[in-house]
C-alpha cells in the first residue's frame, strides 16, 4: 500500500506542479481587473501619449484673454514690427486723449504740444494709413494756427497723392476747412489735373469741395480751364470765364466747343456728373454749342440731368435742356424728375428746374399728371417752405417776382425767343391750363388750413394766391377766412395781425390795385372770384367791428375805402365817427390815411 500511495502522491504532485508552472496561463488573457490591480503603474500606449502631449502643448500656447484682447495684442505686435511702430503706438495713446470732446483747453494744448513733438517731421510718411490719418485729422482740428501751418507745410507737394488716397483725402478736406492759409496752395496743386481727378472715386470729393465751397471766381476758372482746351488753360489770371475769352477772340468758339465735347464724352459715358465743376462744363457745352452737338448733349442728359440740379450751374443746364429740347427730350426729362419731385421742390436750385418745365413744356397734361399732381399731394410740406411753395404758386401766379427767384426769372426771360421757336402752345393758354390743374387741390388745402395758415408768413401767401387766382369755386375756402373777420377786435385779430391782414387786403384789392412793372409777367386774378370787398364790409358792419378796426389802424379798412365797389358804403358808415378817428390819427399812419380818405 505504501508504494501505491507514494505513486499517487507523486502523480498528484506532478499535477499540482503542472498547474502551478503557469503553462496554461498563456491560454487565457488576464482580466482587466487583474491588470489594473497587479500593474497600476502601467503606461498608456504610444498613440495616446502623443495626442495628449500635443493637446497639452496647444493649451499652453493659447493666448490669455478675450478675442478682442488677443486681436489688440496681435495688432500691437504688428505695429511694433513695422517701420515707425513705436511712433504709431505712442501717437495713438495720445490721440485717445486728444480726441475727447470734454477735454479741458489747457490739457488739450499740452497734449497737442506732445503730439506735434512726437510726429513732427514724419507727418508725410504716416498720413496714408487709416489709424494715423485719424491722428493727423484730429491734430488739424484741435491744433493752433501755427501747428496747422506746420502740418500743412510738411504735406506740401503731396496734394495729388493725398487726394487719391482713401484716407489721405480726409486730411486735405480738414486742411481746407480749418486752415485757410493752405487753401490757395491746395487749389493750385489740383489745377491742371482736374480732368483726371474727377473720375477718381476719392479725389473727386476733394475737387468738388475746392470748387464748390472754397474757390473764388479766378480759382474756379483755374480748376475748370483744362476742360476748354489747352489755349484756355494757359490764359492769364484776369480771365474768369469762357465768355471773357470768346469776347476777346470769337474765332476760338469752335475750338472751345470741340474741347468741351471731348472732355464731356467720358464723363457722360460713365455718368460722372455729380460734381460742380462738371456742371459748369456741361452748362457751357449746351449753351455754346448748336445743332447736332447740342442735340447730342441733351439726349445724353435725359437721365443724368436730375443728378445735376442741386447746383446753380447744374440747374441752369437742366433748364436749357428743357428749353432747347424737342418734345421727346422734354418728355424724357420730365419723367426722370418725377421720382424726385419733393426733393427737387425743396432744393435751393432744383426748384427752378421744375418751374422751367412748367414754363416751356407744351404737354400740360403730362406735366399736370406727373409734376403738379405729385407737388399738390405734398402741399403740407411744400407751401411752408421758402423754395417748395414757388413751384405750386408758379402754376397760379406765373412769373411773379414774389415767387420766382431773380436767377431763374432771368433764365426764363432770356429763353423767350427760343421758347417761341420750340413751343407751339401760346404762353397764356399754357398758364390757364396749369392753373386749372393746380387750382382744385390748392383750394382743398386752403379749406382745411386757411384759418391757421393766414397767420404764418409763407403759407399765408399760398392762401392769398389761391383765393385770388385759382380758377375754380373757392367759396368754402373764403368763408374760412371771412369767419375770422367778425371776431372782436384785439391785437391778434386777423385785420391787425402783421401777416394775416395782408391776406384780407390782397383779396379786397384784387383786380383794383395797379399792376407794377416788375409784376407784369404775373397772371391776372380770376374773374369769377367771390365779392371779397363787399363780404368783408358786410361782416364788419354786421358785427359792429368796422369802427374799432378803423380806430386800431387796420389796413383792410383803408383798402375798403379805396375800392370803388365798397368806398361809398364804407365812407357812409365811418363818417359819423370822424372825430373819434381824428383823435386816434396822431400816432397811427394808417388811421391818418383813413381820415384823409373820409375827408
Secondary structure, 3 states (H helix, E strand, C coil): CHHHHHHHHHHHHHHHHHHHCCHHHHCCCCCHHHHHHHCCCCCCCHHHHHHHHHHHHHHHHCCCCCHHHHHHHHHHHHHHHCCCHHHHHHHHHHHHHHCCCCCCHHHHHHHHHHHHHHHCCCHHHHCCCHHHHHHHHHHHHHCCHHHHHHHHHHCCCCHHHHHCCCCHHHHHHHHHHHCHHHHHHHHHHHCCCHHHHCCCCCHHHHHHHHHHHHCCHHHHHHHHHHHHCHHHHCCCCCCCCHHHHHHHCHHHHHHHHHHHHHHHHHHHHHCCCCCHHHHHHHHHHHHHCCHHHHHHHHHHCCCCHHHCCCCHHHHHHHHHHHHHCCHHHHHHHHHHHHHHHHHHHCCCCHHHHHHHHHHHCCCHHHHHHHHHHHHHHCHHHHCCCCCHHHHHHHHHHECCCCCCCHHHHHHHHHCHHHHHHHCCCCHHHHHHHHHHHHHHHHHHHHHHHHHHHCCCHHHHHHHHHHHHHCCCCCHHHHHHHHHHHCCCCCCCCCCCCCCHHHHHHHHHHCCCCCCCHHHCCECCCCCCCCCHHHHHHHHHHHHCCHHHHHHCCCHHHHHHHHCHHHHHHHHHHHHHHHHHHHHHHHHCHHHHHHHHHHC
